[in-house]
């Protein structure tokens, strides 16, 4: 999981805004993560995910897929393919 900084120890009293239906896709998960401000960019322009599956209420498998997708984006940033 190189390339994605995953901060899973955030335990604040944050209210997570999710939809009324279960999150079933990476796209839906990304929308919830962005809407709740759980992503930032580091100094190199790479995506940092500041949440975890339990906090959002999704399966570990879906969250891992999301992290892998964000790692692919970060790889593109590192190699100059995405600016």
PyMOL Python script that loads the backbone (N, CA, C, O; Angstrom):
from pymol import cmd

cmd.read_pdbstr("""\
ATOM      1  N   UNK A   1       0.831  -1.170   0.000  1.00  0.00           N
ATOM      2  CA  UNK A   1       0.000   0.000   0.000  1.00  0.00           C
ATOM      3  C   UNK A   1       0.883   1.243   0.000  1.00  0.00           C
ATOM      4  O   UNK A   1       0.526   2.250   0.612  1.00  0.00           O
ATOM      5  N   UNK A   2       1.995   1.191  -0.656  1.00  0.00           N
ATOM      6  CA  UNK A   2       2.881   2.335  -0.732  1.00  0.00           C
ATOM      7  C   UNK A   2       2.233   3.448  -1.525  1.00  0.00           C
ATOM      8  O   UNK A   2       1.549   3.200  -2.517  1.00  0.00           O
ATOM      9  N   UNK A   3       2.447   4.657  -1.093  1.00  0.00           N
ATOM     10  CA  UNK A   3       1.949   5.792  -1.844  1.00  0.00           C
ATOM     11  C   UNK A   3       0.716   6.440  -1.263  1.00  0.00           C
ATOM     12  O   UNK A   3       0.458   7.610  -1.546  1.00  0.00           O
ATOM     13  N   UNK A   4      -0.054   5.734  -0.466  1.00  0.00           N
ATOM     14  CA  UNK A   4      -1.229   6.325   0.160  1.00  0.00           C
ATOM     15  C   UNK A   4      -0.987   6.357   1.648  1.00  0.00           C
ATOM     16  O   UNK A   4      -0.787   5.318   2.277  1.00  0.00           O
ATOM     17  N   UNK A   5      -1.005   7.539   2.207  1.00  0.00           N
ATOM     18  CA  UNK A   5      -0.888   7.673   3.641  1.00  0.00           C
ATOM     19  C   UNK A   5      -2.278   7.505   4.218  1.00  0.00           C
ATOM     20  O   UNK A   5      -3.178   8.291   3.926  1.00  0.00           O
ATOM     21  N   UNK A   6      -2.451   6.496   5.023  1.00  0.00           N
ATOM     22  CA  UNK A   6      -3.759   6.194   5.594  1.00  0.00           C
ATOM     23  C   UNK A   6      -3.701   6.464   7.078  1.00  0.00           C
ATOM     24  O   UNK A   6      -3.002   5.773   7.820  1.00  0.00           O
ATOM     25  N   UNK A   7      -4.431   7.466   7.508  1.00  0.00           N
ATOM     26  CA  UNK A   7      -4.472   7.803   8.922  1.00  0.00           C
ATOM     27  C   UNK A   7      -5.742   7.205   9.503  1.00  0.00           C
ATOM     28  O   UNK A   7      -6.820   7.789   9.394  1.00  0.00           O
ATOM     29  N   UNK A   8      -5.610   6.048  10.116  1.00  0.00           N
ATOM     30  CA  UNK A   8      -6.801   5.367  10.603  1.00  0.00           C
ATOM     31  C   UNK A   8      -7.005   5.554  12.096  1.00  0.00           C
ATOM     32  O   UNK A   8      -7.918   4.963  12.672  1.00  0.00           O
ATOM     33  N   UNK A   9      -6.171   6.364  12.733  1.00  0.00           N
ATOM     34  CA  UNK A   9      -6.299   6.518  14.167  1.00  0.00           C
ATOM     35  C   UNK A   9      -7.026   7.795  14.559  1.00  0.00           C
ATOM     36  O   UNK A   9      -7.000   8.185  15.726  1.00  0.00           O
ATOM     37  N   UNK A  10      -7.670   8.448  13.610  1.00  0.00           N
ATOM     38  CA  UNK A  10      -8.423   9.650  13.930  1.00  0.00           C
ATOM     39  C   UNK A  10      -9.685   9.237  14.673  1.00  0.00           C
ATOM     40  O   UNK A  10     -10.512   8.492  14.147  1.00  0.00           O
ATOM     41  N   UNK A  11      -9.822   9.718  15.875  1.00  0.00           N
ATOM     42  CA  UNK A  11     -11.005   9.388  16.670  1.00  0.00           C
ATOM     43  C   UNK A  11     -11.608  10.674  17.198  1.00  0.00           C
ATOM     44  O   UNK A  11     -11.583  10.930  18.402  1.00  0.00           O
ATOM     45  N   UNK A  12     -12.135  11.461  16.328  1.00  0.00           N
ATOM     46  CA  UNK A  12     -12.762  12.709  16.721  1.00  0.00           C
ATOM     47  C   UNK A  12     -14.268  12.518  16.788  1.00  0.00           C
ATOM     48  O   UNK A  12     -14.796  11.479  16.391  1.00  0.00           O
ATOM     49  N   UNK A  13     -14.936  13.514  17.285  1.00  0.00           N
ATOM     50  CA  UNK A  13     -16.388  13.471  17.361  1.00  0.00           C
ATOM     51  C   UNK A  13     -16.975  14.089  16.099  1.00  0.00           C
ATOM     52  O   UNK A  13     -17.702  15.081  16.155  1.00  0.00           O
ATOM     53  N   UNK A  14     -16.649  13.490  14.971  1.00  0.00           N
ATOM     54  CA  UNK A  14     -17.091  13.975  13.681  1.00  0.00           C
ATOM     55  C   UNK A  14     -18.360  13.239  13.270  1.00  0.00           C
ATOM     56  O   UNK A  14     -18.456  12.021  13.427  1.00  0.00           O
ATOM     57  N   UNK A  15     -19.319  13.968  12.750  1.00  0.00           N
ATOM     58  CA  UNK A  15     -20.511  13.349  12.200  1.00  0.00           C
ATOM     59  C   UNK A  15     -20.264  13.083  10.721  1.00  0.00           C
ATOM     60  O   UNK A  15     -20.039  14.008   9.941  1.00  0.00           O
ATOM     61  N   UNK A  16     -20.307  11.831  10.353  1.00  0.00           N
ATOM     62  CA  UNK A  16     -20.086  11.444   8.969  1.00  0.00           C
ATOM     63  C   UNK A  16     -21.410  11.533   8.228  1.00  0.00           C
ATOM     64  O   UNK A  16     -22.413  10.953   8.646  1.00  0.00           O
ATOM     65  N   UNK A  17     -21.397  12.268   7.123  1.00  0.00           N
ATOM     66  CA  UNK A  17     -22.600  12.433   6.316  1.00  0.00           C
ATOM     67  C   UNK A  17     -22.582  11.367   5.230  1.00  0.00           C
ATOM     68  O   UNK A  17     -21.786  11.437   4.293  1.00  0.00           O
ATOM     69  N   UNK A  18     -23.456  10.389   5.360  1.00  0.00           N
ATOM     70  CA  UNK A  18     -23.566   9.329   4.363  1.00  0.00           C
ATOM     71  C   UNK A  18     -24.957   9.385   3.748  1.00  0.00           C
ATOM     72  O   UNK A  18     -25.841  10.088   4.237  1.00  0.00           O
ATOM     73  N   UNK A  19     -25.131   8.650   2.695  1.00  0.00           N
ATOM     74  CA  UNK A  19     -26.443   8.623   2.062  1.00  0.00           C
ATOM     75  C   UNK A  19     -27.362   7.676   2.822  1.00  0.00           C
ATOM     76  O   UNK A  19     -26.917   6.911   3.678  1.00  0.00           O
ATOM     77  N   UNK A  20     -28.646   7.738   2.497  1.00  0.00           N
ATOM     78  CA  UNK A  20     -29.620   6.887   3.176  1.00  0.00           C
ATOM     79  C   UNK A  20     -29.522   5.433   2.723  1.00  0.00           C
ATOM     80  O   UNK A  20     -30.049   4.535   3.380  1.00  0.00           O
ATOM     81  N   UNK A  21     -28.851   5.206   1.606  1.00  0.00           N
ATOM     82  CA  UNK A  21     -28.675   3.832   1.128  1.00  0.00           C
ATOM     83  C   UNK A  21     -27.244   3.380   1.405  1.00  0.00           C
ATOM     84  O   UNK A  21     -26.356   4.221   1.548  1.00  0.00           O
ATOM     85  N   UNK A  22     -27.005   2.096   1.482  1.00  0.00           N
ATOM     86  CA  UNK A  22     -25.655   1.586   1.742  1.00  0.00           C
ATOM     87  C   UNK A  22     -24.673   2.011   0.638  1.00  0.00           C
ATOM     88  O   UNK A  22     -25.040   2.100  -0.533  1.00  0.00           O
ATOM     89  N   UNK A  23     -23.454   2.262   1.025  1.00  0.00           N
ATOM     90  CA  UNK A  23     -22.391   2.598   0.073  1.00  0.00           C
ATOM     91  C   UNK A  23     -21.904   1.292  -0.529  1.00  0.00           C
ATOM     92  O   UNK A  23     -21.398   0.424   0.183  1.00  0.00           O
ATOM     93  N   UNK A  24     -22.057   1.151  -1.858  1.00  0.00           N
ATOM     94  CA  UNK A  24     -21.739  -0.115  -2.501  1.00  0.00           C
ATOM     95  C   UNK A  24     -20.670  -0.018  -3.578  1.00  0.00           C
ATOM     96  O   UNK A  24     -20.253  -1.040  -4.124  1.00  0.00           O
ATOM     97  N   UNK A  25     -20.220   1.191  -3.895  1.00  0.00           N
ATOM     98  CA  UNK A  25     -19.224   1.322  -4.951  1.00  0.00           C
ATOM     99  C   UNK A  25     -18.106   2.262  -4.495  1.00  0.00           C
ATOM    100  O   UNK A  25     -18.270   3.050  -3.562  1.00  0.00           O
ATOM    101  N   UNK A  26     -16.978   2.154  -5.176  1.00  0.00           N
ATOM    102  CA  UNK A  26     -15.840   3.027  -4.882  1.00  0.00           C
ATOM    103  C   UNK A  26     -16.235   4.478  -5.160  1.00  0.00           C
ATOM    104  O   UNK A  26     -15.843   5.380  -4.420  1.00  0.00           O
ATOM    105  N   UNK A  27     -17.001   4.703  -6.211  1.00  0.00           N
ATOM    106  CA  UNK A  27     -17.436   6.066  -6.541  1.00  0.00           C
ATOM    107  C   UNK A  27     -18.280   6.655  -5.412  1.00  0.00           C
ATOM    108  O   UNK A  27     -18.060   7.796  -5.005  1.00  0.00           O
ATOM    109  N   UNK A  28     -19.236   5.892  -4.909  1.00  0.00           N
ATOM    110  CA  UNK A  28     -20.069   6.366  -3.793  1.00  0.00           C
ATOM    111  C   UNK A  28     -19.208   6.617  -2.553  1.00  0.00           C
ATOM    112  O   UNK A  28     -19.402   7.606  -1.846  1.00  0.00           O
ATOM    113  N   UNK A  29     -18.269   5.727  -2.298  1.00  0.00           N
ATOM    114  CA  UNK A  29     -17.368   5.882  -1.150  1.00  0.00           C
ATOM    115  C   UNK A  29     -16.545   7.160  -1.304  1.00  0.00           C
ATOM    116  O   UNK A  29     -16.391   7.925  -0.352  1.00  0.00           O
ATOM    117  N   UNK A  30     -16.021   7.382  -2.500  1.00  0.00           N
ATOM    118  CA  UNK A  30     -15.220   8.585  -2.737  1.00  0.00           C
ATOM    119  C   UNK A  30     -16.050   9.850  -2.499  1.00  0.00           C
ATOM    120  O   UNK A  30     -15.560  10.813  -1.909  1.00  0.00           O
ATOM    121  N   UNK A  31     -17.288   9.846  -2.951  1.00  0.00           N
ATOM    122  CA  UNK A  31     -18.160  11.004  -2.741  1.00  0.00           C
ATOM    123  C   UNK A  31     -18.350  11.291  -1.257  1.00  0.00           C
ATOM    124  O   UNK A  31     -18.327  12.451  -0.845  1.00  0.00           O
ATOM    125  N   UNK A  32     -18.536  10.247  -0.449  1.00  0.00           N
ATOM    126  CA  UNK A  32     -18.703  10.418   0.993  1.00  0.00           C
ATOM    127  C   UNK A  32     -17.399  10.915   1.626  1.00  0.00           C
ATOM    128  O   UNK A  32     -17.417  11.804   2.477  1.00  0.00           O
ATOM    129  N   UNK A  33     -16.286  10.345   1.212  1.00  0.00           N
ATOM    130  CA  UNK A  33     -14.980  10.750   1.763  1.00  0.00           C
ATOM    131  C   UNK A  33     -14.723  12.222   1.456  1.00  0.00           C
ATOM    132  O   UNK A  33     -14.310  12.975   2.338  1.00  0.00           O
ATOM    133  N   UNK A  34     -14.962  12.633   0.222  1.00  0.00           N
ATOM    134  CA  UNK A  34     -14.717  14.035  -0.167  1.00  0.00           C
ATOM    135  C   UNK A  34     -15.697  14.971   0.540  1.00  0.00           C
ATOM    136  O   UNK A  34     -15.294  16.002   1.077  1.00  0.00           O
ATOM    137  N   UNK A  35     -16.972  14.614   0.540  1.00  0.00           N
ATOM    138  CA  UNK A  35     -18.003  15.460   1.161  1.00  0.00           C
ATOM    139  C   UNK A  35     -17.719  15.710   2.644  1.00  0.00           C
ATOM    140  O   UNK A  35     -18.050  16.770   3.174  1.00  0.00           O
ATOM    141  N   UNK A  36     -17.108  14.735   3.305  1.00  0.00           N
ATOM    142  CA  UNK A  36     -16.815  14.857   4.731  1.00  0.00           C
ATOM    143  C   UNK A  36     -15.412  15.392   5.013  1.00  0.00           C
ATOM    144  O   UNK A  36     -15.012  15.503   6.172  1.00  0.00           O
ATOM    145  N   UNK A  37     -14.678  15.717   3.980  1.00  0.00           N
ATOM    146  CA  UNK A  37     -13.350  16.299   4.175  1.00  0.00           C
ATOM    147  C   UNK A  37     -12.308  15.316   4.686  1.00  0.00           C
ATOM    148  O   UNK A  37     -11.377  15.703   5.393  1.00  0.00           O
ATOM    149  N   UNK A  38     -12.464  14.040   4.329  1.00  0.00           N
ATOM    150  CA  UNK A  38     -11.537  13.014   4.802  1.00  0.00           C
ATOM    151  C   UNK A  38     -10.344  12.794   3.882  1.00  0.00           C
ATOM    152  O   UNK A  38      -9.609  11.821   4.050  1.00  0.00           O
ATOM    153  N   UNK A  39     -10.140  13.680   2.912  1.00  0.00           N
ATOM    154  CA  UNK A  39      -8.953  13.597   2.066  1.00  0.00           C
ATOM    155  C   UNK A  39      -8.259  14.953   2.062  1.00  0.00           C
ATOM    156  O   UNK A  39      -8.895  16.004   2.142  1.00  0.00           O
ATOM    157  N   UNK A  40      -6.955  14.894   1.968  1.00  0.00           N
ATOM    158  CA  UNK A  40      -6.142  16.094   1.814  1.00  0.00           C
ATOM    159  C   UNK A  40      -5.056  15.775   0.806  1.00  0.00           C
ATOM    160  O   UNK A  40      -4.864  14.619   0.431  1.00  0.00           O
ATOM    161  N   UNK A  41      -4.358  16.792   0.375  1.00  0.00           N
ATOM    162  CA  UNK A  41      -3.196  16.601  -0.484  1.00  0.00           C
ATOM    163  C   UNK A  41      -1.956  16.928   0.326  1.00  0.00           C
ATOM    164  O   UNK A  41      -1.928  17.910   1.068  1.00  0.00           O
ATOM    165  N   UNK A  42      -0.926  16.096   0.178  1.00  0.00           N
ATOM    166  CA  UNK A  42       0.324  16.389   0.858  1.00  0.00           C
ATOM    167  C   UNK A  42       1.156  17.361   0.017  1.00  0.00           C
ATOM    168  O   UNK A  42       0.707  17.816  -1.035  1.00  0.00           O
ATOM    169  N   UNK A  43       2.352  17.675   0.476  1.00  0.00           N
ATOM    170  CA  UNK A  43       3.209  18.657  -0.197  1.00  0.00           C
ATOM    171  C   UNK A  43       3.586  18.232  -1.616  1.00  0.00           C
ATOM    172  O   UNK A  43       3.899  19.082  -2.449  1.00  0.00           O
ATOM    173  N   UNK A  44       3.562  16.934  -1.901  1.00  0.00           N
ATOM    174  CA  UNK A  44       3.895  16.430  -3.233  1.00  0.00           C
ATOM    175  C   UNK A  44       2.657  16.285  -4.116  1.00  0.00           C
ATOM    176  O   UNK A  44       2.753  15.793  -5.240  1.00  0.00           O
ATOM    177  N   UNK A  45       1.502  16.708  -3.620  1.00  0.00           N
ATOM    178  CA  UNK A  45       0.273  16.622  -4.399  1.00  0.00           C
ATOM    179  C   UNK A  45      -0.385  15.263  -4.374  1.00  0.00           C
ATOM    180  O   UNK A  45      -1.247  14.969  -5.202  1.00  0.00           O
ATOM    181  N   UNK A  46       0.019  14.425  -3.420  1.00  0.00           N
ATOM    182  CA  UNK A  46      -0.557  13.089  -3.325  1.00  0.00           C
ATOM    183  C   UNK A  46      -1.726  13.072  -2.348  1.00  0.00           C
ATOM    184  O   UNK A  46      -1.767  13.833  -1.381  1.00  0.00           O
ATOM    185  N   UNK A  47      -2.668  12.189  -2.625  1.00  0.00           N
ATOM    186  CA  UNK A  47      -3.884  12.077  -1.831  1.00  0.00           C
ATOM    187  C   UNK A  47      -3.580  11.377  -0.510  1.00  0.00           C
ATOM    188  O   UNK A  47      -2.938  10.328  -0.474  1.00  0.00           O
ATOM    189  N   UNK A  48      -4.056  11.984   0.565  1.00  0.00           N
ATOM    190  CA  UNK A  48      -3.945  11.403   1.898  1.00  0.00           C
ATOM    191  C   UNK A  48      -5.367  11.126   2.369  1.00  0.00           C
ATOM    192  O   UNK A  48      -6.214  12.019   2.353  1.00  0.00           O
ATOM    193  N   UNK A  49      -5.630   9.904   2.783  1.00  0.00           N
ATOM    194  CA  UNK A  49      -6.955   9.499   3.255  1.00  0.00           C
ATOM    195  C   UNK A  49      -6.939   9.540   4.777  1.00  0.00           C
ATOM    196  O   UNK A  49      -6.119   8.885   5.421  1.00  0.00           O
ATOM    197  N   UNK A  50      -7.857  10.317   5.340  1.00  0.00           N
ATOM    198  CA  UNK A  50      -7.886  10.536   6.786  1.00  0.00           C
ATOM    199  C   UNK A  50      -9.097   9.890   7.449  1.00  0.00           C
ATOM    200  O   UNK A  50      -9.767  10.517   8.269  1.00  0.00           O
ATOM    201  N   UNK A  51      -9.372   8.663   7.103  1.00  0.00           N
ATOM    202  CA  UNK A  51     -10.510   7.953   7.690  1.00  0.00           C
ATOM    203  C   UNK A  51     -10.275   6.457   7.557  1.00  0.00           C
ATOM    204  O   UNK A  51      -9.217   6.027   7.098  1.00  0.00           O
ATOM    205  N   UNK A  52     -11.251   5.674   7.956  1.00  0.00           N
ATOM    206  CA  UNK A  52     -11.150   4.215   7.834  1.00  0.00           C
ATOM    207  C   UNK A  52     -12.531   3.634   7.550  1.00  0.00           C
ATOM    208  O   UNK A  52     -13.538   4.338   7.620  1.00  0.00           O
ATOM    209  N   UNK A  53     -12.566   2.363   7.235  1.00  0.00           N
ATOM    210  CA  UNK A  53     -13.818   1.700   6.862  1.00  0.00           C
ATOM    211  C   UNK A  53     -14.841   1.759   7.988  1.00  0.00           C
ATOM    212  O   UNK A  53     -16.023   2.005   7.747  1.00  0.00           O
ATOM    213  N   UNK A  54     -14.394   1.537   9.198  1.00  0.00           N
ATOM    214  CA  UNK A  54     -15.317   1.512  10.334  1.00  0.00           C
ATOM    215  C   UNK A  54     -15.966   2.876  10.558  1.00  0.00           C
ATOM    216  O   UNK A  54     -17.166   2.960  10.821  1.00  0.00           O
ATOM    217  N   UNK A  55     -15.176   3.939  10.453  1.00  0.00           N
ATOM    218  CA  UNK A  55     -15.698   5.282  10.680  1.00  0.00           C
ATOM    219  C   UNK A  55     -16.786   5.648   9.667  1.00  0.00           C
ATOM    220  O   UNK A  55     -17.752   6.332  10.006  1.00  0.00           O
ATOM    221  N   UNK A  56     -16.626   5.193   8.438  1.00  0.00           N
ATOM    222  CA  UNK A  56     -17.601   5.499   7.392  1.00  0.00           C
ATOM    223  C   UNK A  56     -18.721   4.467   7.355  1.00  0.00           C
ATOM    224  O   UNK A  56     -19.822   4.760   6.890  1.00  0.00           O
ATOM    225  N   UNK A  57     -18.449   3.272   7.838  1.00  0.00           N
ATOM    226  CA  UNK A  57     -19.467   2.231   7.860  1.00  0.00           C
ATOM    227  C   UNK A  57     -19.544   1.416   6.584  1.00  0.00           C
ATOM    228  O   UNK A  57     -20.628   1.036   6.140  1.00  0.00           O
ATOM    229  N   UNK A  58     -18.370   1.147   5.990  1.00  0.00           N
ATOM    230  CA  UNK A  58     -18.320   0.314   4.784  1.00  0.00           C
ATOM    231  C   UNK A  58     -17.489  -0.926   5.069  1.00  0.00           C
ATOM    232  O   UNK A  58     -16.801  -1.012   6.087  1.00  0.00           O
ATOM    233  N   UNK A  59     -17.562  -1.875   4.165  1.00  0.00           N
ATOM    234  CA  UNK A  59     -16.790  -3.102   4.337  1.00  0.00           C
ATOM    235  C   UNK A  59     -15.301  -2.811   4.179  1.00  0.00           C
ATOM    236  O   UNK A  59     -14.902  -1.879   3.481  1.00  0.00           O
ATOM    237  N   UNK A  60     -14.502  -3.618   4.835  1.00  0.00           N
ATOM    238  CA  UNK A  60     -13.057  -3.499   4.703  1.00  0.00           C
ATOM    239  C   UNK A  60     -12.598  -3.729   3.280  1.00  0.00           C
ATOM    240  O   UNK A  60     -11.635  -3.110   2.826  1.00  0.00           O
ATOM    241  N   UNK A  61     -13.286  -4.623   2.568  1.00  0.00           N
ATOM    242  CA  UNK A  61     -12.916  -4.925   1.186  1.00  0.00           C
ATOM    243  C   UNK A  61     -13.143  -3.721   0.270  1.00  0.00           C
ATOM    244  O   UNK A  61     -12.292  -3.398  -0.557  1.00  0.00           O
ATOM    245  N   UNK A  62     -14.292  -3.061   0.421  1.00  0.00           N
ATOM    246  CA  UNK A  62     -14.582  -1.887  -0.400  1.00  0.00           C
ATOM    247  C   UNK A  62     -13.587  -0.766  -0.074  1.00  0.00           C
ATOM    248  O   UNK A  62     -13.095  -0.087  -0.975  1.00  0.00           O
ATOM    249  N   UNK A  63     -13.299  -0.578   1.200  1.00  0.00           N
ATOM    250  CA  UNK A  63     -12.365   0.472   1.588  1.00  0.00           C
ATOM    251  C   UNK A  63     -10.966   0.182   1.053  1.00  0.00           C
ATOM    252  O   UNK A  63     -10.270   1.095   0.609  1.00  0.00           O
ATOM    253  N   UNK A  64     -10.561  -1.056   1.093  1.00  0.00           N
ATOM    254  CA  UNK A  64      -9.244  -1.439   0.556  1.00  0.00           C
ATOM    255  C   UNK A  64      -9.182  -1.189  -0.944  1.00  0.00           C
ATOM    256  O   UNK A  64      -8.158  -0.737  -1.456  1.00  0.00           O
ATOM    257  N   UNK A  65     -10.268  -1.480  -1.650  1.00  0.00           N
ATOM    258  CA  UNK A  65     -10.321  -1.201  -3.086  1.00  0.00           C
ATOM    259  C   UNK A  65     -10.175   0.301  -3.325  1.00  0.00           C
ATOM    260  O   UNK A  65      -9.473   0.720  -4.245  1.00  0.00           O
ATOM    261  N   UNK A  66     -10.836   1.107  -2.501  1.00  0.00           N
ATOM    262  CA  UNK A  66     -10.743   2.561  -2.618  1.00  0.00           C
ATOM    263  C   UNK A  66      -9.303   3.031  -2.381  1.00  0.00           C
ATOM    264  O   UNK A  66      -8.781   3.855  -3.132  1.00  0.00           O
ATOM    265  N   UNK A  67      -8.678   2.508  -1.346  1.00  0.00           N
ATOM    266  CA  UNK A  67      -7.287   2.870  -1.049  1.00  0.00           C
ATOM    267  C   UNK A  67      -6.382   2.483  -2.218  1.00  0.00           C
ATOM    268  O   UNK A  67      -5.494   3.249  -2.592  1.00  0.00           O
ATOM    269  N   UNK A  68      -6.597   1.316  -2.790  1.00  0.00           N
ATOM    270  CA  UNK A  68      -5.792   0.891  -3.942  1.00  0.00           C
ATOM    271  C   UNK A  68      -6.001   1.814  -5.142  1.00  0.00           C
ATOM    272  O   UNK A  68      -5.048   2.139  -5.851  1.00  0.00           O
ATOM    273  N   UNK A  69      -7.243   2.234  -5.369  1.00  0.00           N
ATOM    274  CA  UNK A  69      -7.514   3.171  -6.463  1.00  0.00           C
ATOM    275  C   UNK A  69      -6.802   4.502  -6.233  1.00  0.00           C
ATOM    276  O   UNK A  69      -6.231   5.072  -7.163  1.00  0.00           O
ATOM    277  N   UNK A  70      -6.834   4.991  -5.006  1.00  0.00           N
ATOM    278  CA  UNK A  70      -6.161   6.249  -4.692  1.00  0.00           C
ATOM    279  C   UNK A  70      -4.639   6.087  -4.801  1.00  0.00           C
ATOM    280  O   UNK A  70      -3.936   7.031  -5.162  1.00  0.00           O
ATOM    281  N   UNK A  71      -4.141   4.901  -4.490  1.00  0.00           N
ATOM    282  CA  UNK A  71      -2.708   4.634  -4.659  1.00  0.00           C
ATOM    283  C   UNK A  71      -2.325   4.708  -6.132  1.00  0.00           C
ATOM    284  O   UNK A  71      -1.248   5.197  -6.474  1.00  0.00           O
ATOM    285  N   UNK A  72      -3.209   4.224  -7.003  1.00  0.00           N
ATOM    286  CA  UNK A  72      -2.953   4.310  -8.443  1.00  0.00           C
ATOM    287  C   UNK A  72      -2.894   5.763  -8.901  1.00  0.00           C
ATOM    288  O   UNK A  72      -2.047   6.127  -9.717  1.00  0.00           O
ATOM    289  N   UNK A  73      -3.784   6.583  -8.379  1.00  0.00           N
ATOM    290  CA  UNK A  73      -3.758   8.008  -8.701  1.00  0.00           C
ATOM    291  C   UNK A  73      -2.450   8.617  -8.198  1.00  0.00           C
ATOM    292  O   UNK A  73      -1.801   9.380  -8.913  1.00  0.00           O
ATOM    293  N   UNK A  74      -2.072   8.282  -6.981  1.00  0.00           N
ATOM    294  CA  UNK A  74      -0.822   8.818  -6.420  1.00  0.00           C
ATOM    295  C   UNK A  74       0.385   8.370  -7.231  1.00  0.00           C
ATOM    296  O   UNK A  74       1.340   9.131  -7.384  1.00  0.00           O
ATOM    297  N   UNK A  75       0.358   7.154  -7.751  1.00  0.00           N
ATOM    298  CA  UNK A  75       1.451   6.692  -8.604  1.00  0.00           C
ATOM    299  C   UNK A  75       1.544   7.584  -9.836  1.00  0.00           C
ATOM    300  O   UNK A  75       2.638   7.979 -10.241  1.00  0.00           O
ATOM    301  N   UNK A  76       0.408   7.898 -10.425  1.00  0.00           N
ATOM    302  CA  UNK A  76       0.392   8.791 -11.574  1.00  0.00           C
ATOM    303  C   UNK A  76       0.965  10.164 -11.247  1.00  0.00           C
ATOM    304  O   UNK A  76       1.672  10.762 -12.059  1.00  0.00           O
ATOM    305  N   UNK A  77       0.653  10.657 -10.048  1.00  0.00           N
ATOM    306  CA  UNK A  77       1.195  11.949  -9.623  1.00  0.00           C
ATOM    307  C   UNK A  77       2.715  11.849  -9.468  1.00  0.00           C
ATOM    308  O   UNK A  77       3.449  12.725  -9.924  1.00  0.00           O
ATOM    309  N   UNK A  78       3.180  10.777  -8.821  1.00  0.00           N
ATOM    310  CA  UNK A  78       4.630  10.603  -8.592  1.00  0.00           C
ATOM    311  C   UNK A  78       5.412  10.482  -9.890  1.00  0.00           C
ATOM    312  O   UNK A  78       6.529  10.989  -9.997  1.00  0.00           O
ATOM    313  N   UNK A  79       4.833   9.816 -10.869  1.00  0.00           N
ATOM    314  CA  UNK A  79       5.557   9.566 -12.106  1.00  0.00           C
ATOM    315  C   UNK A  79       5.333  10.644 -13.163  1.00  0.00           C
ATOM    316  O   UNK A  79       5.899  10.575 -14.254  1.00  0.00           O
ATOM    317  N   UNK A  80       4.509  11.636 -12.842  1.00  0.00           N
ATOM    318  CA  UNK A  80       4.285  12.737 -13.767  1.00  0.00           C
ATOM    319  C   UNK A  80       3.164  12.506 -14.757  1.00  0.00           C
ATOM    320  O   UNK A  80       2.925  13.342 -15.628  1.00  0.00           O
ATOM    321  N   UNK A  81       2.473  11.384 -14.638  1.00  0.00           N
ATOM    322  CA  UNK A  81       1.372  11.096 -15.563  1.00  0.00           C
ATOM    323  C   UNK A  81       0.117  11.885 -15.243  1.00  0.00           C
ATOM    324  O   UNK A  81      -0.732  12.084 -16.111  1.00  0.00           O
ATOM    325  N   UNK A  82      -0.007  12.336 -13.996  1.00  0.00           N
ATOM    326  CA  UNK A  82      -1.154  13.143 -13.560  1.00  0.00           C
ATOM    327  C   UNK A  82      -0.588  14.377 -12.880  1.00  0.00           C
ATOM    328  O   UNK A  82       0.296  14.287 -12.029  1.00  0.00           O
ATOM    329  N   UNK A  83      -1.106  15.521 -13.267  1.00  0.00           N
ATOM    330  CA  UNK A  83      -0.650  16.771 -12.646  1.00  0.00           C
ATOM    331  C   UNK A  83      -1.805  17.530 -12.088  1.00  0.00           C
ATOM    332  O   UNK A  83      -1.622  18.609 -11.526  1.00  0.00           O
TER     333      UNK A  83
END
""", "prot")
cmd.dss("prot")
cmd.show_as("cartoon", "prot")
cmd.util.cbc("prot")
cmd.orient("prot")
